[in-house]
Amino acid sequence: MERMLSITMLSFFIVTPVLAAPAAANASKADATRLYVGAQLGDSVVGGILGLQINRTYSLEVRYDYIDTIYEPNTTIKASRTSVAGIGMYPLKFADIDSLFIFGKAGYERTTTKSTTNDPGIPGFFSATTTITTTARKRVIVGAGVQYDFSRDVSGRIGMNAVGSDHSVYLTAIYKF
């Protein structure tokens, strides 16, 4: 009887942690810090984001945007944008939907614009002149939107950024590691 009791106790101490480990791992993954990447499409903008989800409520994101090239007579304007922003998310509860969030963000953005002007001159007399002007603007960025988690690893976001008097709407697909 004593031997049977010791075997039962031994199996309890071995089997219980093994069965409890997956549940504990899933609970810790839900609250753990996660890295994510995303692709963003907006008003004449294509971009990518790299984010760090600190917990279910807060994230930190770095974003790079390529802004569509503008062609004018004799001038080409190319621009890109980099930014860093903190994001705060608040869950919304609608019936059985528990993966819908509203978010707000605030950060800092740097836009670089390169303008190239070609002056063809007078054919036969003067050679063409090229002028390149690079401008960098640094501004505060704020935004808000809605995010839906399709699964534990995939989310979609629609949002709006406001930078000074510029406003833009965007869609983002996010994959979490």
MARLUM-651694 format. One record per atom (N, C-alpha, C): residue in one letter; z, y, x. Coordinates in Angstrom, 1 decimal. Each point is the difference from the previous one (the first is absolute). Example, Ala and Ser with C-alpha at 12.3 -4.5 7.8 and 13.67 -1.06 7.14 Angstrom:
2
{a; {7.8; -5.7; 13.2}} {a; {0.0; 1.2; -0.9}} {a; {0.0; 1.2; 0.9}} {s; {-0.7; 1.1; -0.4}} {s; {0.0; 1.1; 0.9}} {s; {0.8; 1.1; -0.8}} 
//
This chain:
177
{m; {0.0; -1.2; 0.8}} {m; {0.0; 1.2; -0.8}} {m; {0.0; 1.3; 0.9}} {e; {0.8; -0.1; 1.0}} {e; {0.1; 1.2; 0.9}} {e; {-1.3; 0.2; 0.7}} {r; {-0.7; -1.1; 0.4}} {r; {-1.3; 0.0; 0.7}} {r; {-1.0; 0.6; -1.0}} {m; {0.0; -0.4; -1.2}} {m; {-1.0; 0.5; -1.0}} {m; {0.2; 1.5; -0.3}} {l; {1.3; 0.4; 0.0}} {l; {0.3; 1.4; -0.2}} {l; {-0.5; 0.9; 1.1}} {s; {0.1; -0.5; 1.3}} {s; {-0.4; 0.7; 1.1}} {s; {-1.5; 0.1; 0.1}} {i; {-0.7; -1.1; -0.4}} {i; {-1.5; 0.1; -0.1}} {i; {-0.5; 0.9; -1.0}} {t; {0.7; 0.0; -1.2}} {t; {-0.4; 1.0; -1.1}} {t; {0.3; 1.4; 0.5}} {m; {1.1; 0.3; 0.6}} {m; {0.3; 1.3; 0.5}} {m; {-1.0; 0.4; 1.1}} {l; {-0.4; -0.9; 0.9}} {l; {-1.0; 0.3; 1.0}} {l; {-1.3; 0.3; -0.6}} {s; {-0.4; -0.8; -0.9}} {s; {-1.3; 0.3; -0.7}} {s; {0.0; 1.3; -0.8}} {f; {1.1; 0.3; -0.5}} {f; {0.1; 1.3; -0.7}} {f; {-0.2; 1.2; 0.9}} {f; {0.7; -0.1; 1.2}} {f; {-0.2; 1.1; 0.9}} {f; {-1.3; 0.0; 0.7}} {i; {-0.8; -1.1; 0.0}} {i; {-1.3; 0.0; 0.6}} {i; {-1.0; 0.4; -1.0}} {v; {0.0; -0.6; -1.2}} {v; {-1.0; 0.2; -1.0}} {v; {0.1; 1.4; -0.7}} {t; {1.2; 0.5; -0.2}} {t; {0.1; 1.3; -0.7}} {t; {-0.6; 1.1; 0.7}} {p; {0.2; 0.2; 1.3}} {p; {-0.7; 1.1; 0.7}} {p; {-1.5; -0.2; 0.0}} {v; {-0.5; -1.2; 0.1}} {v; {-1.5; -0.3; 0.0}} {v; {-0.6; 0.4; -1.3}} {l; {0.7; -0.3; -1.1}} {l; {-0.5; 0.4; -1.3}} {l; {0.1; 1.5; -0.3}} {a; {1.1; 0.6; 0.6}} {a; {0.2; 1.4; -0.3}} {a; {-0.9; 0.9; 0.9}} {a; {-0.5; -0.5; 1.1}} {a; {-0.7; 0.8; 1.0}} {a; {-1.3; 0.6; -0.6}} {p; {-0.8; -0.7; -0.8}} {p; {-1.2; 0.7; -0.5}} {p; {0.3; 1.1; -1.0}} {a; {1.1; -0.1; -0.8}} {a; {0.4; 1.1; -0.9}} {a; {0.5; 1.2; 0.8}} {a; {0.7; -0.3; 1.0}} {a; {0.5; 1.1; 0.9}} {a; {-1.1; 0.7; 0.7}} {a; {-1.0; -0.8; 0.5}} {a; {-1.1; 0.6; 0.7}} {a; {-0.8; 0.9; -1.0}} {n; {-0.3; -0.5; -1.2}} {n; {-0.7; 0.8; -1.0}} {n; {0.7; 1.3; -0.3}} {a; {1.3; -0.1; -0.2}} {a; {0.8; 1.2; -0.3}} {a; {0.0; 1.0; 1.2}} {s; {0.0; -0.5; 1.2}} {s; {0.0; 0.9; 1.1}} {s; {-1.4; 0.6; 0.2}} {k; {-1.0; -0.7; -0.3}} {k; {-1.4; 0.5; 0.2}} {k; {-0.2; 1.1; -1.1}} {a; {0.5; -0.1; -1.2}} {a; {-0.2; 1.0; -1.0}} {a; {0.6; 1.4; 0.5}} {d; {1.2; -0.1; 0.7}} {d; {0.6; 1.2; 0.4}} {d; {-0.3; 0.4; 1.5}} {a; {-0.8; -0.8; 0.7}} {a; {-0.2; 0.2; 1.4}} {a; {-1.1; 1.1; 0.2}} {t; {0.0; 0.6; 1.2}} {t; {-0.9; 1.0; 0.3}} {t; {-1.4; -0.7; 0.2}} {r; {-1.0; 0.6; -0.6}} {r; {-1.4; -0.6; 0.0}} {r; {-1.0; 1.0; 0.5}} {l; {-0.9; -0.5; 0.8}} {l; {-1.1; 0.8; 0.5}} {l; {-1.2; -0.2; -1.0}} {y; {-0.7; 1.1; -0.2}} {y; {-1.2; -0.1; -0.9}} {y; {-1.1; 0.8; 0.5}} {v; {-1.2; -0.4; -0.4}} {v; {-1.3; 0.8; 0.3}} {v; {-0.7; 0.2; -1.3}} {g; {-0.8; 1.0; 0.0}} {g; {-0.7; 0.3; -1.2}} {g; {-1.3; 0.7; 0.2}} {a; {-0.9; 0.0; -0.9}} {a; {-1.3; 0.7; 0.0}} {a; {0.1; 1.0; -1.1}} {q; {-0.5; 1.2; 0.2}} {q; {0.1; 1.1; -0.9}} {q; {-1.4; 0.6; -0.3}} {l; {-0.3; 0.3; -1.2}} {l; {-1.2; 0.6; -0.4}} {l; {0.3; 1.2; -0.9}} {g; {-0.5; 1.1; 0.3}} {g; {0.3; 1.3; -0.7}} {g; {-1.2; 0.9; -0.1}} {d; {0.2; 1.2; -0.3}} {d; {-1.0; 1.0; -0.2}} {d; {-0.7; 0.3; 1.4}} {s; {-1.2; -0.6; 0.2}} {s; {-0.7; 0.1; 1.2}} {s; {0.7; -0.4; 1.3}} {v; {1.0; -1.0; -0.2}} {v; {0.9; -0.4; 1.0}} {v; {0.1; -1.5; 0.0}} {v; {-0.1; -0.6; 1.2}} {v; {0.3; -1.4; 0.2}} {v; {1.1; -0.1; 1.1}} {g; {1.0; -0.8; -0.3}} {g; {1.1; 0.0; 1.0}} {g; {0.7; -1.3; 0.1}} {g; {1.0; 0.0; 0.9}} {g; {0.8; -1.2; 0.2}} {g; {1.5; 0.4; 0.1}} {i; {0.9; -0.8; -0.4}} {i; {1.4; 0.3; 0.1}} {i; {0.7; -1.2; 0.7}} {l; {1.1; 0.4; 0.7}} {l; {0.9; -1.0; 0.6}} {l; {1.3; 0.4; -0.4}} {g; {0.8; -0.9; -0.7}} {g; {1.3; 0.4; -0.5}} {g; {1.1; -1.0; 0.4}} {l; {1.2; 0.5; -0.1}} {l; {1.2; -0.7; 0.2}} {l; {0.8; 0.1; -1.2}} {q; {0.2; -1.1; -0.8}} {q; {0.8; 0.0; -1.2}} {q; {1.5; -0.2; 0.5}} {i; {0.8; 1.0; -0.1}} {i; {1.4; -0.1; 0.5}} {i; {0.8; -0.9; -1.0}} {n; {-0.1; 0.3; -1.2}} {n; {0.6; -0.8; -1.1}} {n; {-0.9; 0.2; -1.2}} {r; {0.5; -0.5; -1.1}} {r; {-0.8; 0.0; -1.3}} {r; {-0.3; 1.5; -0.4}} {t; {0.8; 0.9; 0.5}} {t; {-0.1; 1.4; -0.5}} {t; {-0.7; 0.9; 1.0}} {y; {0.1; -0.2; 1.3}} {y; {-0.5; 0.9; 1.0}} {y; {-1.0; -0.6; 1.0}} {s; {-1.0; 0.8; 0.3}} {s; {-1.0; -0.4; 1.0}} {s; {-0.4; 1.2; 0.9}} {l; {-0.6; -0.3; 1.1}} {l; {-0.5; 1.0; 0.9}} {l; {-1.4; -0.4; 0.3}} {e; {-1.0; 0.9; -0.1}} {e; {-1.4; -0.2; 0.1}} {e; {-0.6; 0.9; 1.0}} {v; {-1.0; -0.6; 0.7}} {v; {-0.9; 0.8; 0.9}} {v; {-1.4; -0.2; -0.6}} {r; {-0.8; 1.0; -0.1}} {r; {-1.3; -0.1; -0.7}} {r; {-1.0; 0.7; 0.9}} {y; {-1.2; -0.6; 0.0}} {y; {-1.2; 0.6; 0.7}} {y; {-1.1; 0.1; -1.1}} {d; {-0.6; 1.1; -0.1}} {d; {-1.2; 0.2; -1.0}} {d; {-1.2; 0.5; 0.8}} {y; {-1.1; -0.6; -0.4}} {y; {-1.3; 0.6; 0.5}} {y; {-0.6; 0.7; -1.2}} {i; {-0.3; 1.3; 0.2}} {i; {-0.5; 0.8; -1.1}} {i; {-1.5; 0.1; 0.1}} {d; {-0.7; -0.2; -1.1}} {d; {-1.5; -0.1; 0.0}} {d; {-0.6; 1.2; 0.7}} {t; {-1.0; -0.2; 0.8}} {t; {-0.7; 1.0; 0.8}} {t; {-0.7; 1.0; -1.0}} {i; {0.0; 1.3; 0.3}} {i; {-0.7; 1.0; -0.8}} {i; {-1.2; 0.4; 0.8}} {y; {-1.1; 0.0; -0.6}} {y; {-1.3; 0.4; 0.7}} {y; {-0.4; 1.3; -0.7}} {e; {-0.2; 1.1; 0.8}} {e; {-0.5; 1.2; -0.4}} {e; {-1.2; 0.3; 0.9}} {p; {-0.9; 1.0; -0.4}} {p; {-1.1; 0.3; 0.8}} {p; {0.6; 0.5; 1.4}} {n; {-0.5; -0.7; 1.1}} {n; {0.4; 0.3; 1.3}} {n; {1.5; -0.3; 0.4}} {t; {0.8; -0.5; -0.9}} {t; {1.4; -0.3; 0.2}} {t; {0.4; -1.3; -0.5}} {t; {0.8; -0.7; 0.8}} {t; {0.7; -1.3; -0.4}} {t; {1.5; 0.2; 0.1}} {i; {0.7; -0.4; -1.0}} {i; {1.5; 0.1; 0.0}} {i; {0.6; -1.4; -0.2}} {k; {0.7; -0.4; 1.1}} {k; {0.7; -1.3; -0.1}} {k; {1.5; 0.3; 0.0}} {a; {0.8; -0.8; -0.8}} {a; {1.4; 0.2; 0.0}} {a; {0.7; -1.3; -0.1}} {s; {1.3; 0.0; 0.5}} {s; {0.9; -1.2; -0.2}} {s; {1.4; 0.5; -0.2}} {r; {0.8; -0.8; -0.5}} {r; {1.4; 0.4; -0.3}} {r; {0.9; -1.1; 0.4}} {t; {1.2; 0.3; 0.6}} {t; {1.1; -0.9; 0.3}} {t; {1.2; 0.5; -0.7}} {s; {0.9; -0.8; -0.5}} {s; {1.2; 0.4; -0.6}} {s; {1.1; -1.0; 0.1}} {v; {1.2; 0.5; -0.1}} {v; {1.2; -0.9; -0.1}} {v; {0.8; 0.5; -1.2}} {a; {0.5; -1.0; -0.8}} {a; {0.7; 0.4; -1.3}} {a; {1.1; -1.0; -0.3}} {g; {1.0; 0.5; -0.6}} {g; {1.1; -0.8; -0.5}} {g; {-0.3; -0.2; -1.5}} {i; {0.2; -1.2; -0.5}} {i; {-0.3; -0.3; -1.4}} {i; {1.3; -0.6; -0.7}} {g; {0.3; 0.6; -1.1}} {g; {1.1; -0.5; -0.9}} {g; {-0.6; -0.6; -1.2}} {m; {0.4; -1.3; -0.4}} {m; {-0.5; -0.7; -1.1}} {m; {1.1; -0.2; -1.0}} {y; {-0.3; 0.1; -1.3}} {y; {0.9; -0.3; -1.1}} {y; {-0.6; -0.9; -1.0}} {p; {0.7; -1.2; -0.2}} {p; {-0.6; -1.0; -0.9}} {p; {0.0; 0.5; -1.5}} {l; {-1.1; -0.3; -0.7}} {l; {-0.1; 0.3; -1.4}} {l; {0.2; -1.4; -0.8}} {k; {0.7; 0.1; -1.1}} {k; {0.2; -1.2; -0.8}} {k; {-0.7; 0.1; -1.3}} {f; {-1.1; -0.8; -0.2}} {f; {-0.7; -0.1; -1.2}} {f; {-0.1; -1.4; -0.4}} {a; {0.6; -0.4; -1.1}} {a; {0.0; -1.4; -0.5}} {a; {0.2; -1.0; 1.1}} {d; {-1.0; -0.8; 0.3}} {d; {0.1; -1.0; 1.1}} {d; {-0.6; 0.4; 1.3}} {i; {-0.4; 1.2; 0.1}} {i; {-0.6; 0.5; 1.3}} {i; {1.1; 0.5; 0.9}} {d; {0.3; -0.7; 1.1}} {d; {1.0; 0.5; 0.9}} {d; {-0.5; 0.3; 1.4}} {s; {-1.3; 0.1; 0.1}} {s; {-0.6; 0.3; 1.3}} {s; {-0.8; 1.4; 0.0}} {l; {0.4; 0.9; -0.9}} {l; {-0.7; 1.3; -0.1}} {l; {1.0; 1.0; 0.5}} {f; {-0.5; 0.9; 0.9}} {f; {0.8; 1.0; 0.6}} {f; {-0.6; 1.4; -0.1}} {i; {0.8; 1.0; -0.1}} {i; {-0.6; 1.4; 0.2}} {i; {0.5; 0.4; 1.4}} {f; {-0.7; 0.8; 0.7}} {f; {0.4; 0.4; 1.4}} {f; {-0.3; 1.4; 0.2}} {g; {0.8; 0.6; 0.9}} {g; {-0.2; 1.3; 0.5}} {g; {-0.1; 0.0; 1.5}} {k; {-0.7; 0.9; 0.6}} {k; {-0.1; -0.1; 1.5}} {k; {0.0; 1.5; 0.5}} {a; {0.5; 0.1; 1.3}} {a; {0.0; 1.3; 0.6}} {a; {-0.2; -0.3; 1.5}} {g; {-0.8; 0.8; 0.7}} {g; {-0.3; -0.2; 1.4}} {g; {-0.7; 1.1; 0.6}} {y; {-0.7; -0.3; 1.1}} {y; {-0.7; 0.9; 0.8}} {y; {-1.4; -0.5; 0.3}} {e; {-1.0; 0.9; 0.0}} {e; {-1.4; -0.3; 0.2}} {e; {-0.6; 0.9; 1.0}} {r; {-0.9; -0.6; 0.8}} {r; {-0.8; 0.7; 0.9}} {r; {-1.5; -0.3; -0.2}} {t; {-0.8; 1.1; -0.3}} {t; {-1.4; -0.2; -0.3}} {t; {-0.8; 0.6; 1.2}} {t; {-0.9; -0.7; 0.5}} {t; {-0.9; 0.5; 1.1}} {t; {-1.4; 0.1; -0.6}} {t; {-0.6; 1.1; 0.2}} {t; {-1.4; 0.3; -0.5}} {t; {-0.8; 0.4; 1.2}} {k; {-1.2; -0.7; 0.1}} {k; {-0.9; 0.3; 1.1}} {k; {-1.3; 0.5; -0.6}} {s; {-0.4; 1.2; 0.3}} {s; {-1.2; 0.6; -0.6}} {s; {-1.0; 0.2; 1.2}} {t; {-1.2; -0.6; -0.2}} {t; {-1.1; 0.1; 1.0}} {t; {-1.1; 0.8; -0.6}} {t; {-0.4; 1.1; 0.6}} {t; {-1.1; 0.9; -0.5}} {t; {-1.1; -0.1; 1.0}} {n; {-1.2; -0.2; -0.4}} {n; {-1.2; 0.0; 0.8}} {n; {-0.9; 1.1; -0.4}} {d; {-0.3; 0.9; 0.9}} {d; {-0.9; 1.1; -0.2}} {d; {-1.3; -0.3; 0.6}} {p; {-1.0; -0.3; -0.8}} {p; {-1.3; -0.4; 0.6}} {p; {-0.7; 1.1; 0.8}} {g; {0.5; 1.2; -0.1}} {g; {-0.7; 1.1; 0.7}} {g; {-1.4; 0.2; -0.5}} {i; {-0.7; 0.7; 0.8}} {i; {-1.4; 0.3; -0.4}} {i; {-0.9; -1.0; 0.8}} {p; {-0.7; -0.9; -0.7}} {p; {-0.8; -1.0; 0.8}} {p; {-0.9; 0.6; 1.0}} {g; {0.1; -0.6; 1.2}} {g; {-0.9; 0.4; 1.1}} {g; {0.6; 1.1; 0.9}} {f; {1.0; 0.8; -0.5}} {f; {0.5; 1.1; 0.8}} {f; {1.5; -0.3; 0.5}} {f; {0.8; -0.5; -0.9}} {f; {1.4; -0.2; 0.3}} {f; {0.4; -1.4; -0.3}} {s; {0.9; -0.5; 0.8}} {s; {0.5; -1.4; -0.2}} {s; {1.1; 0.0; -1.1}} {a; {0.3; -1.2; -0.5}} {a; {1.0; -0.1; -1.1}} {a; {1.4; 0.2; 0.6}} {t; {0.8; 0.6; -0.8}} {t; {1.4; 0.2; 0.3}} {t; {0.9; -0.8; -0.8}} {t; {1.0; -0.7; 0.5}} {t; {1.0; -0.8; -0.7}} {t; {1.3; 0.6; 0.1}} {t; {0.7; 0.2; -1.1}} {t; {1.4; 0.5; 0.0}} {t; {0.9; -1.1; -0.6}} {i; {1.0; -0.4; 0.7}} {i; {1.0; -1.0; -0.6}} {i; {1.3; 0.7; -0.1}} {t; {0.6; 0.0; -1.2}} {t; {1.3; 0.6; -0.3}} {t; {0.9; -1.1; -0.5}} {t; {1.2; -0.1; 0.6}} {t; {1.0; -1.0; -0.5}} {t; {1.2; 0.7; -0.5}} {t; {0.4; -0.3; -1.2}} {t; {1.1; 0.6; -0.6}} {t; {1.0; -1.0; -0.4}} {a; {1.3; 0.2; 0.2}} {a; {1.1; -0.9; -0.4}} {a; {0.9; 0.7; -0.9}} {r; {0.3; -0.5; -1.2}} {r; {0.9; 0.6; -0.9}} {r; {1.2; -1.0; -0.2}} {k; {1.2; 0.6; 0.0}} {k; {1.2; -0.8; -0.2}} {k; {0.7; 0.5; -1.2}} {r; {0.2; -0.9; -1.0}} {r; {0.6; 0.4; -1.3}} {r; {0.9; -1.1; -0.5}} {v; {0.9; 0.5; -0.9}} {v; {0.9; -0.9; -0.8}} {v; {-0.8; -0.7; -1.1}} {i; {0.2; -1.3; -0.2}} {i; {-0.6; -0.7; -1.1}} {i; {1.0; -0.6; -0.9}} {v; {-0.3; 0.1; -1.3}} {v; {0.9; -0.6; -1.0}} {v; {-0.9; -0.7; -1.0}} {g; {0.5; -1.0; -0.7}} {g; {-0.8; -0.8; -0.9}} {g; {0.9; -0.8; -0.9}} {a; {-0.7; -0.6; -1.0}} {a; {0.7; -0.9; -0.9}} {a; {-1.1; -1.0; -0.6}} {g; {0.5; -1.0; -0.6}} {g; {-0.9; -1.0; -0.6}} {g; {0.7; -1.2; -0.6}} {v; {-0.7; -1.0; -0.2}} {v; {0.5; -1.3; -0.6}} {v; {-0.5; -1.1; 0.9}} {q; {0.9; -1.0; 0.2}} {q; {-0.4; -1.2; 0.7}} {q; {0.4; -1.2; -0.8}} {y; {-0.9; -1.0; 0.0}} {y; {0.2; -1.3; -0.7}} {y; {-0.1; -1.1; 1.0}} {d; {1.0; -0.8; 0.1}} {d; {0.1; -1.2; 0.9}} {d; {-0.7; -1.2; -0.8}} {f; {-1.2; -0.3; 0.4}} {f; {-0.7; -1.2; -0.6}} {f; {0.7; -1.3; 0.4}} {s; {0.5; -0.1; 1.2}} {s; {0.7; -1.1; 0.5}} {s; {1.0; 0.5; 1.0}} {r; {0.7; -0.9; 0.7}} {r; {1.0; 0.4; 1.0}} {r; {-0.7; 0.6; 1.2}} {d; {-1.3; -0.3; 0.2}} {d; {-0.7; 0.5; 1.2}} {d; {-1.1; 1.0; -0.3}} {v; {-0.4; 0.2; -1.2}} {v; {-1.1; 0.9; -0.3}} {v; {0.4; 1.0; -1.1}} {s; {-0.3; 1.3; 0.3}} {s; {0.3; 1.1; -0.9}} {s; {-1.2; 0.9; -0.2}} {g; {0.0; 0.7; -1.0}} {g; {-1.1; 1.0; -0.3}} {g; {0.7; 1.3; -0.3}} {r; {-0.6; 1.1; 0.4}} {r; {0.6; 1.3; -0.2}} {r; {-1.0; 1.0; -0.4}} {i; {0.3; 0.9; -1.0}} {i; {-0.8; 1.2; -0.3}} {i; {1.0; 1.2; 0.2}} {g; {-0.5; 1.0; 0.7}} {g; {0.8; 1.1; 0.2}} {g; {-0.7; 1.3; 0.2}} {m; {0.7; 1.1; 0.2}} {m; {-0.5; 1.3; 0.2}} {m; {0.7; 0.6; 1.2}} {n; {-0.8; 0.6; 0.9}} {n; {0.6; 0.8; 1.1}} {n; {-0.2; 1.5; -0.2}} {a; {0.9; 0.8; 0.3}} {a; {-0.1; 1.4; 0.0}} {a; {0.3; 0.6; 1.4}} {v; {-1.0; 0.6; 0.6}} {v; {0.2; 0.6; 1.3}} {v; {-0.4; 1.5; -0.2}} {g; {1.0; 0.9; 0.0}} {g; {-0.3; 1.4; -0.3}} {g; {-0.7; 0.1; -1.4}} {s; {-1.2; 0.6; 0.0}} {s; {-0.7; 0.1; -1.3}} {s; {-1.0; -1.1; -0.2}} {d; {-0.1; -1.0; 1.0}} {d; {-0.9; -1.1; -0.1}} {d; {0.8; -1.2; -0.8}} {h; {-0.7; -0.5; -1.0}} {h; {0.5; -1.2; -0.7}} {h; {-1.0; -1.1; 0.1}} {s; {0.4; -1.2; 0.2}} {s; {-0.9; -1.2; 0.0}} {s; {0.6; -1.2; -0.7}} {v; {-0.8; -0.7; -0.7}} {v; {0.4; -1.3; -0.6}} {v; {-0.5; -1.1; 0.8}} {y; {0.8; -1.1; 0.0}} {y; {-0.5; -1.2; 0.9}} {y; {0.5; -1.3; -0.6}} {l; {-0.7; -1.1; 0.4}} {l; {0.4; -1.3; -0.4}} {l; {0.3; -0.7; 1.3}} {t; {1.0; -0.9; 0.1}} {t; {0.4; -0.7; 1.2}} {t; {0.2; -1.5; -0.4}} {a; {-0.5; -0.9; 0.9}} {a; {0.4; -1.4; -0.1}} {a; {0.9; -0.3; 1.2}} {i; {1.1; -0.7; -0.2}} {i; {1.0; -0.2; 1.0}} {i; {0.2; -1.5; 0.2}} {y; {0.1; -0.4; 1.2}} {y; {0.4; -1.4; 0.4}} {y; {1.3; 0.0; 0.8}} {k; {1.0; -0.7; -0.4}} {k; {1.3; 0.0; 0.7}} {k; {0.1; -1.3; 0.8}} {f; {0.5; 0.1; 1.2}} {f; {0.2; -1.1; 0.9}} {f; {1.3; -0.7; -0.3}} 
//
